[in-house]
Amino acid sequence: MIPVSVVVCVMGGWCSVYLMDTLLRSSSSLKIRYESWLSSSGVSLSPFHVRWHTSLFNSLFARCSRLNPHFLYIWFSAGMVFGVVAMFGSVLLLGRTLLQTLAQMMAETPDGPHEQVLQVVVPGVNLPVSQLAYFFIAILLSGVIHEFGHGVAALREQVRLNGFGMFLFVIYPGAFVDLFTTHLNLISPVQQLRIFCAGVWHNFMLCVAAVCFLLLLPLLLFPLYYTGAGALITEVVEGSPSSGPRGLFVGDLVTRLEECEVSGVDDWHSCIQQLSHQPQRGYCVHHDTLQLNRDSGREFRRLDGTVECCSNNSLTDLCFYYTTEINNKLTQFACLAARKTIQASRTCRSNSDCEADVTPSVCVIPSLENQTRLIRVKHPPQADMLFVGYVSHLQYSVSLTNFVPRLGFLHLDLPVMLETLCKYLVSLSGALAVVNAVPCFALDGQWMLNAFLEATLSSRLPEKSSRELLGFFILLGGSALLAANVALGLWMVTAR
């Protein structure tokens, strides 16, 4: 659910803005000056919506539209081809997404949402509140780049640009360009296509640029950060199994999980998945140690059928089971000091793995509840952390990064922030490109479709009314498809 504090802040902020606007407009002494300021600054206010329009950037758009005309012609022509392909591709993608959503709704145990390419994002539900800043910055930047493409393409096709603007609707920021409609209607359908497709084309290229930046980030940050040495801890959830005096701390460099080497965050997740699907590893322990500790605890069975042989209040001892040839391979149990037993021992799967030891040793395996694991986490120079519990709790109780600072004053979170912002740019700019390409009323896809039909069907359907009727039914179907995806996506996110 969306946190109440966020809802209160948003509603309170908008109520304050609306109340202030009402008071200023009703004031006899301030009304004229206030409305004059709104008109001169290009600001307009309405409930839950603020809009700013300006012509300050018209010269910037004009200069960009005159840079290398031949390159811009090729650039926006490529964008036109991409836009047309994206218009048809978005319909197929939305159709596939709708079928996947319906299949999940009818299934008793629906698959995870990660299998879908497009998802409805609801802040506070499937979007962490802690990452709202990345979300809104990515939306705003994607919108500005989108409208920048429209503006430059329009000026290149000799369509006048009245101005550029930005808006805030409830909590969602956006941008727009104001084009002179008369000029837009006078140019050819192909020229119109270049303008209408420029937005989704620029969103796609923003995705490409963000992906390239992500891939080159280790090289770009090489003078300040190095990678490949391990996974650096940037955050530990307070009160989690990974915290505590013998746990993990911010700045620790994890190099190994049991015998699985960790050189980065991907290795961390891979090792955790590997350990969660493999049987619990054991440790080679000398016979003498077992003889001293075998009868130190009373054995009893847990509810899941596993055996416990240590005191329930013990924070240092752990129950292990083993078999020996002397006792005809009967399973025996011993309560051992966990850290002392594991720290100087090597891992094993069976007694045969311990035969290389100089002194007689036995492979002892932790007797734990089902689905829990004992994992030795190496983060030198500190002593190994011994984690006992569900593997997923270890995975999600810490945040990590591949980048290790070369100097002590460098911030640990800077590479993480850059990575996170780039990932949001890829996902949100890509989603904006796909959604805007859908042949749907009030989206770029509506104008792209109309221009495409005019450019391709003028000879086959001479009557303009016939082309408009065909376009209307296509738009109606695209709008219904998009609305169904949004509605069912919201239901899947909020109801489950």
Buried (B, 14 or more C-beta within 10 A) or exposed (E): EBEEEBEEEBEEEBEEBBEEBEEBEEEEEEEEEBEEEBEEEBBBBEEBEBBBBBBEBBEEBBEBBEEEEEEBEEBBBBBBEBBBEBBEBBBEBBEEBBEBBEEBEEEEEBEEBEEBEBBBBBBBBBBEBEBBEBBBBBBBBBBBBBBBBBBBBBBBBEBBBEBBBBBBEEBEBBBBBBBEEEBBEEBEBBBBBBBBBBBBBBBBBBBEBBBEBBEEBBEEBEEBBBBEBBBBBBBBEEEBBBBEEEBBBEEBBBBBBBEBEBBBBEBBBBBBEBBBEEEBBBBBBBBEBBEEBBEBBEBEEEEEEBBBBBEEEEEEBBBBBBBBEEEEEEEBBBBBBBBEBBEEBBBBBEBEBBEEBEEEBBBBBBBBBEEBBBBBBBBEEBEBBBBBBBBEBBBEBBBBBBBBBEEEEBEBBBBBEBBBBBBBBBBBBBBBBBBBBBBBEEBBBBBBBBBBBBBBBEEEBEEEEEBEEBBEEBBEEBBEBBEBBBEBBEEBBEEE
